[in-house]
Amino acid sequence: MVEGKDNFSLRYIGERFQGARLPLDVLADLPALRDLIAALAKQEFRQKNPDRKRVPQGFDKSISFSLTDIEDGSAVPVFKLESEVAQQNLPNIGDGMEEIVSRAYKRVAAIVDDAANDIYPQALPDDAIRALSKLGANIQDAEKIELQGTAGADGNVVFLDAYRRKNLLTHIRETYTIEFEGIGELTGVDATHNTIQIKTEQHGEMRLQLDGVSMPAEQFDGNLFSFVEFSASIALDAHDDFKGVEAVHSVDLIRPHDEEVLRCVRRLQELSKIEKGWLGPDHGERLVHLAGTRAMQLVFMRANFARWFKIFPTEDGGLSIEFDHEEWSYAVEISPDGELEIDASSTDAQDYGPESFEGLTPEFFKAFDEMTANIDHDED
């Protein structure tokens, strides 16, 4: 605590927060902390007043904070308890709300610090667990949130980072929640239940419930194998395995405005429908989903090449993306297991590659860009 019992501050440490910058995605931590403090304060009140079945009316609303400053070093949001709100809602105990909130804040710090020492709470109320699962949901590796004015068992200020947060949440609820923004391939539409099914590179298949977002499921009909951009709260277990979607915040089709990109997308959609045996009896496998996904990603991520791309199926269920420019011929071979091989040759017997990659890695794109460095995209 700083500047008295009714003032609180967090300190965000990391490159993103230098110069008192506070990215919008972490602002959700402030209402989450308020809700956590309120939940713990209500639990304490019930424990101290066992004869009462519920907290006084207006107790939760009395715990109200205002952000008063964002200080440097790296970024330190300072927020103040609105004592006047407590006085208005709870005239009998309003004067004591500062102490109640102060104790709840210290308990938040104790929960975080105990978790760092493999000590976990046994009886947190459900509303506290929900709030705790939202606190720090957008914190990244090598970042941490210090709870200013607190000290842990080691004498240092208590902090929450991604590692501590994961350990704490997976011990009290088996999973932890993160905010996830990604791109997936549309693999199913259920307009009756207003859901869509997408396949993501990071977490596999996800079912998105579209209640409350701008696009209902029926608007995705007819767009199978297209890419979908989405934002959601997802649950992972202690092994970082995907367990489910908790909430969908936004979802939309990626609609390519470039006609050449759209041509490539349509070509991939056509190839996804070919049946086994397209080269004759027992020859020619169906396009493997992973190969199609990798090809679609490459088209979007190197859209300035789309006007030259020619896409062909391979006998084993993979794809070949080929293109020519001046005296050079280029090829990206995508195998059914998602591995990629690139090579190029010229009319004067110069060669590049072949080089192989496990996926669309930074190393792949570095090699692809080196291979195609001689192409001038400004020419007609």
N, C-alpha and C positions, 0 to 999 in steps of 0.2 A: 504494500500500500504506500502511496505517496501523498504528501500534502494533506494529511488528515484521513479519518476513517471513511469519509464519503467520497474520496477520490481514488480511482484505480487506474492502473495502466498495464498494458502488455508491451513487450518489446519484441518486434519481429527482426530476426537476424538472418541475413542472406543477401546475395547480390541483388535480388529483385527489390529489396527494401532500402537500398542506399539512398541517401539524400531525402529521408523522410517520405519516400514513395510508398504508398499502400495500394497494391493492386486490388481491383474491385472484387476479384474472386475470393479474397480473404476477409472481406467485410462481413461475410456471413458468420464469422467467428464471434462477432460482438453480440448479436442476438442469441447465439448458441450459448455463450458464456452467461448472459443474463438469465436464460432459461435454466441453465444448470445451477446457478446460484439460487434462483427461486425454488427449484425442486429440492435442493438440500436444505434451504431455510424452512420450507414447509415440513420436511421430514423431521427437522429438529424441533419445530413447534409441536408436532404431534407427539414426539417422544417425551417432551417436557409437560405436555398436557394430555395424559392418557385418558382422562375423563371426557375429552371432547372427541366427537366422531370426525370432525372436519376442521380445517383452519377457518378463521373468521372470514366472512365475505369481504372481498376486496383485497385480501392478503397478497395474492399474486400480482394484481395491478399496482400495488403499492411499491413494488420493486421495479423502478423505472430509472433508466440511465440516459444521459445525454453525452454525446461525444463533444468534448470541449476543445481538444487540441490534438495535433499530430506532431510530435517532437522529433528532432533528428536523433539518429544513433541506434540502429539503422532507421527504423520507423517505430515510433512509440505513440500509439493512440491512447489518449487520456480520456477517461469518461467519469462522469460524476453522478452519484446517486441523487435523484430528485427528491429531496426530503419533503418538499411541499406536497408532492403527490401522496406520500405516505401519511402526512398529517391530514389530508383531506379524506382519504379512504379509510384510515384506521386512527381516528383521533385518540383512542385509548392506548394504543401501543406505538403510534407513529414516531414518538421521540426515541423509542428503542430500536427502530428499524435499522439505523446505522450499525449498531452492534450486531444485530442478527445477520445482516448482509456481510459484515466484516468477518464473522465466524464462518459463514458459508464459503466465502472466498478463500479463507485459509484452509478450509476442508478440501476445496478443489485442488489447492496446491499439495495438500497431504496425500490425496488420492494419486496424483501424478507422480509425486516423489516416491511413494510406497511402491508403485508399479515398477519404478526404475530399480528397486531392490527386491523384486519378485514377491511383493506383498500386494494382494488384491482384495478389494472390498467384497464383502459377502452379502450385503443387503442394501443395494442401491434401488431406489424406487424406479419404476418404468420410465417416468418422465425425465429423471436424471440420466438414465442410460440413453434415451433418445437424444437429449441435448448433448451429452458427452460424445455421441457418435458423430455429431455435426461439427464439433469443435476441432479445428485443424484439418478438416477434410481436404483442403486444397494446399496444405503444406507440402513442399517438395523435399526430396533428398538434399542434405547439406543445409537445410533451413531449420530454424527452431523458433518457438514462441516462449519468451521468458515471462513468468508471472511476477511482475515487479513488486518489491516489498516483501518477498517471501524468502525463506531459507530452507534448504533441504537437510537431510541427515548429514551430508558432507559439508554443510556450512555455506554452500553456494546457492545462488538464486535458482529456484525450481524452474525447469523448462520442459516443454513438450516438443518432441520431434516426431517424424514419421515412424521411427522404430519403436519408441515408447508408446505412441498412440496405438499402433498395431497390437503390441503385446497386451496393453491394458484392455482394449476392446475385445480381443479374442478370448480373454480370460473371463470377462463378465457376460459376454453374449455369444461366444463362439465365432462371430464374424465381426468385421469392421467395415465401415462405409467410406467410400471415396467418391469424389466427383469425377466423372469420366466423360470426356468429349472425344468423339471418334467418328470414324467412317466405317460403315458396314455395307455388305451387299444384300439387297432385298431378296429373300428366299421364300417368303410366304406372306399372304394377306388373308386375314379373317375379319371381314367387314361386320359379321354378326356380333362378334365380341369386341370389335374396335381394337384389334391388335395386329401388329405386323411381326414377322420373324426376320431377323437379319443375322448375317454371319460376319464376325469381326476377326481380324488377324490376331488381336491380343487375347480375347476371351471367348472365342468360339461363337456358338449360337446364342442369341439373346431374343427374348420375346418382349416387345415394347407395348405396354398398355397406353393407348393414345387419348384416354379421357383427360380433358383439361388442356390439351395442346391444340395448336391452330389447324392442323391437318388431320381429318378423320381417316381411318384405314381405307375407306372406299376410294379416296383420291390416289392411293398407291396402286390400285388395281390396274393391271396392264403394263406394269413397270418392273416385272421380275428381272432380276440380275442387274438392275440399276444400282447405283451407289446412293446411300442414305447418310446424311450428316445428322448427328444427334448429340444431345447432352443429357446425362442421366446420373442419378445416384445409384451406385452398385455396391453389392456386398461381396467381400472376399473373405476366405478363411485364413487361418494362421499360416497356411502354405501358399497364400496368394492365389488360390484357385477360385474362380468365379462361382458364386453361389446363387445369385439372382439379382434382378433389377428391383430397386426399392421405390424409385420415383423417376418419371420421365419429365424433363424440363422443356425440351424442344426437339423437334424432329422435322426434317425436310428432305425432299429429293434433291440431289445434286443435278442441276439442269445445265448441261454444257451449252454455252452460248456460241461457241465456235463450231461452225458447221462441220469442219474436218474431225474434230473430237467426237461430235455426235455420229458421224459416219463410222468411226471406229467402234463406238459403243454399240451401234446397231449391228455391225458385223460380228462382234463378240456374242451378242444376244442370238443372232442367227446360228452361229457355230455351237452354242450351248444346246441347241435343239436337235443336232444331228444324232442319229441312232448308230449303235454298233453295227459294223458291217458296211459302212459307207464306202469302203474301198473294195467291196466284194465279200463273198461268203467267208466269215471268220477273219476278215481283215479290216482294220480300222476301228479303234476303240472310241467310245463316247468321250467327249471333252471332260476331263477331270475338273471338278469345281475349283480346286486350288490353283490350277494353271490359269483358268479363266479370270480368277480374282487378281492374280499377279499381273496378268496382261492389262486388265482394266486399270489397275493402279498405275502401271507404267504409262499408259496413255494419258492419264490425268496429270501425272507428275512431270511428264515431258511433252506437254501439249503442243509446244512449238514444233515438234516433229510430226504431228498427226497427219499433216497434208501429204507426207511421203509414206506413211506406214501402209504396208500391205500385210494382212493377217491370214495365216493359213493353219489348218489343223495338221497335227502330226499323227502318224499311224498309232502311236502308243497312248494317245489321249492328251497330248500336250499341244503346244502352239508354237508357231514360228512367226515372229514379226520381222519383216524384211523391208528394206528401203534402199533406194539408189540415189546418189547425188554426184553429178559430174562423172568422174572416172571411177568412183568408189561404190562398192556394194557392201551393205551392212546387214547383219542378222542378229536377232536376239532369240535364242531357243529357250523355251520354257518347258521343263519336263513335268510329268504328272505329279511329282512330289514337290514341285515349287522351286526347284533349283533352276538357275539361269546360266546360260553360256552365251558370251558375246564374241563376235569376230567380224573382221572386215578384210576386204581385198580390193586391189585396184587393178586397172588395165595394164599398168606398168610393172606388175608382179610384186607390188608392195603388199604387206600383210600386217594386220593387227590382231593379236590373239591367236588362238582362242583362250579366253579366261572364264573360269567357272566361279559361281557364287551361290551360297545357300539360300539367298532370298534377296529382296530389294534393300540391301544394306547400304550404308554410306560408301562402303568400298565399291559396291556395284555402280552407284551413280558417279563416283569419281572416275572409274574406268570407262563408263559409257560416255561421259563428257570429254574425256581425253581422246577416245576413239573418234568422236564426231566433232572435234575442235575446229576442223577445217571447213565446216558448213557455215555459210553466211545466211542467217535467217532473214536478213533484210532484202535479199534479192527476190525477184518474182519467181 
